Amino acid sequence: MVTAANIAIGALAVLHAYFLVLEMFLWDKPYGRRVFKLTPEFAAASKSLAANQGLYNGFLAAGLVWGLALGTAGFQIKLFFIVCVIIAGLFGAATANRIILFVQALPGIVALALLLAT
């Protein structure tokens, strides 16, 4: 079960690193606009806000990797950052787009369940 939890947490970290890249570097590029369904004008106007959001996703990824690097001693760190991911996903789903519930919160919930089962 520990291995499954660590794989899920690692995947969650990779997912948030991907969000960082999308929001910080690709937001106003064709790929980023396509992913987020943005007009060029909106993407340009909101680029700095998206970069800030991407940075926070990077912190989530870094925290998850930190917890993994600590092994069993990192349980509390992993727990904290997974809960942060879930809360951010729930908030995003409630305030921005429901798809965030499935893209961010649900993977976090799966990782949390596996972590708590260890």
Summary of the structure (lengths in Angstrom):
residues: 118
radius of gyration: 14.9
end to end distance: 5.6
largest distance: 47.5
contacts: 381
relative contact order: 0.16
helix: 86%
strand: 0%
